[in-house]
Amino acid sequence: SKNMIDYNALAEEYVKCVSDKSRIYMIEHYLETYDATRKRKVPYLLFPRQKDLCGALGSGNNVVTTKPRQAGITTTCGGFISCEIVLASKEEPLTILVIGNTLDLAQQMVTKIRDFLYQFPAWMWGEEYIEEGKNPLDPPSKRLLFNICNTKELVLKNGCRVVARSSGPDASRGVGGVSWLIFDEAAFIENGKDVYASALPTVSTGGHIVLISTPNGKDQLYYETCRRAAIA
């Protein structure tokens, strides 16, 4: 019951979640992901390369990562972002802009983030998310989490926003003050350098930029970024 919840222990748990900037602890203790081999959801236990990605996301402003097929890089990124959202304050909400080489790809990332957000317990979101008679260890209801919830956009009650866009010169139109600018399958974005340049002003206030992709020859955005990162 609610009366039996040890709130001191929850406070300690919250500090543990906040202090681990890689969000590995949160992902492995609170999230589940679908395992196709077992045909069911299982605890999200990260592989070494996925942990490396979380560490990079938690410590660097700009991250570029290779994405071998079925490596779970997009899912891991979605898990990390969902942790950032649940820990965000109303005073400093996050805006996440996902640009894919197709709208469908960007929407897949937003859907992953949404599905992860449903898994966190109500107490972690805050007292106003704990419904009367409900166990704080259970997730809050959808109506308490979201003002807008569809495959193209999530707007949360805590002020955070997640937007999916297809690549193009207008990919970032109407989205400002971006905290996380994520390019999925960056190497396949047509006129990648131009799309990148037009979206760059959205993170001018100090946001993070993440390029995720499987390689696609010597494209001007992803390949060039990887090459320069290797030299730096």
N, C-alpha and C positions, 0 to 999 in steps of 0.2 A: 504494500500500500504506500501511498504518498508519505504517510507519517513515519514510515520505516526507512525512508531514504536518508542516507548519511550525507548531508549537504557539505560538511567539512571535507569529506572524501571527494565529492564532486568538485569542490573548489580547487583542491590539490590536482585533480585530474585535468581541470581546465588550464591550470598553470603549466602542466606538463605538455599539453597540446600546443599552447601558445609559444612556449620556449623552444620547441623543436621546429625551426624554420624550414626544414626539409619536408615537413608534414608527413614523414614516413610513419611516425607513431600513430597519427590520426587515421591514415589510410588503412593501416594493417589492423587497427583495433575497432574501427567503426564501419568500414566499407566492405561490401561484397561485390563480386563481379561474376558474370556468367561464364561457366566452364563448359565449353562445347563437348568435351570428351565425357564429362559426367552428366551433361544435360540438366544442370541445375546451378544455382548461385552458390558460390563458395567464398570464404574469407579472402580478401584481397591481399595476398602475400606477394610482395614485390620481388622480382628477380634483381640480381646485382646491377645490371645496366639501367633498370627502371629506378633503382635507388640512386644511381649516379645522376639520372635526370632530375629527380626530386631535389637532390642536393644542389644541382646547378640552378634550378628554378628558385630555390630558396636563398641563394647567395649572390646570384648575378642579375644584372639589369637586362642584358641581352643574351639570349641563348639560341644556338643553332644546333639541331640534332639530326642525325641520320635515322631513317625509319625503315629497317628491314621489314618485310611483310610479316604480319602476325606477331610483331614484337611487343604489341600493347603500348606503344609510345603515346598514341593519341588518347587511349583510355587512361594511362598514367597521368598525362597532362590534365585531363578532365577531372581526375581524382584530386590532384593538387589544387586546381582552381576551386573546386567545391569546398575544400578545407579553408581556403582564403576567404571565401564568401561567408561561410558560417561564423568565422571569427571576426568579420568586419563589423565596425561600429556604424551606427546611424549617422554619426558626426563625420565619418570618413568612409562613405560607401564606395564600392569598387565598380568600375565599368569595364566589362570584358568584351572586346570586339574580335570575333572569329571570322577570318576571311579565308574561304576555300577556293580552289580552282573551279569548283562548282558549288551552287547553293546547297545541294544535297549533302555534300561533304561537310560544309560548315554546320548545317543543321544536325548532322550526326554528333558532332562535338557538343553542341548545345544540349542535345538529348541526353548524352552521357552525363554532363554536368547536372542536369535536372534530376536524373535518376539517382545520382549520388546524394544530392541534397535531401532527397526523401528519406535517406537512411540515418541521418544524424539524429540523436535523441533531442527531445524538446528542451531539456534543461540547458543544453549547449547553446541553443539559440537565444535563450533569455526567459525571464519569468513570464512575460506576456504571451509566450508560446505554449505555456503549460495550461491545458484546459482543465476545468473543474472536474474532478473525479477520474482524470486520466493519469496514468503513470508517467512521471517525468522522463523515465528511461525509454519510453516509446517515442517514435517520431511524431512531430506535430502534424495536424491535418493540412491538406493542400491550401485551404482557404486562409490559414494563418501564415503560410509561407509566401504566397504569391499574390501580387496584384494583377500581373499578366503572366500567363504561362502557355506558350505554344512553341512550335518547333523553330520559329524564327526569332523569338524574343522572350526572355524571362525578365520580369521586374519583381524584385522581392520586397517584402515589407520592411526590410532593413535598409532599403534604398539602393541595393546593388542591382546591376543590370547586366544581362548577357545578350549579345546581339550576334546573329549569324548573317553573313553577307557573302555573295559570290564576288569573285574578283572583277575589277573593272575600275574605271576612273572615278565612279561615284560610290565605291565600296564603303567609304567612311562617311558619306553624307548624313548629317543629322546626328552624328555620334561624336561627342567631344569629351575631353578630360578622361581619356582612356587609361586605365590602370594596367591592363594586360592586352596587348595587341598580338594576336596569334594568327600566323599564316600556316594553314594546313595544306600539305602537298605543294609547298612553295615553288618547287622546281617545275611544276606543271602550270603555273599561272602565266597566262599569256601577257606579254609586255610587263613581266614581273617587276622590273626596276621602276616603271612608271606607276604601277599600282602601289608599290612600296612607298615611293616618293609622295604620292597624293595622300596616303594614310598616315605618314610620319608626323604631321602636325598634331594629330590627335593625342600623341604621347608627349607633347612638348613640355608638359608640367611634371615630367619625371616618371612616366610609366615604363613598363617592361615590354620588350619585343621578343617574341619567340617564333623561330622558323622551324617547322617540322616538315620533313619530306622524305620520300624515297628518291634516290638520284635519278636524273633525267638528262644525261649528257652535260654539256657545258653551258647551261642556261645562265642568263645575266644576273639573276637574283640569288638563287640558292647556291649554285656552284661557286660563284664569285665570292659569296659570303663565307662559305666553307674554306675556300682557298686562302682568303685573307686571314681568317681566324687561325688557320694552321701556321701561317707565317708569323702572326703576332706573338 
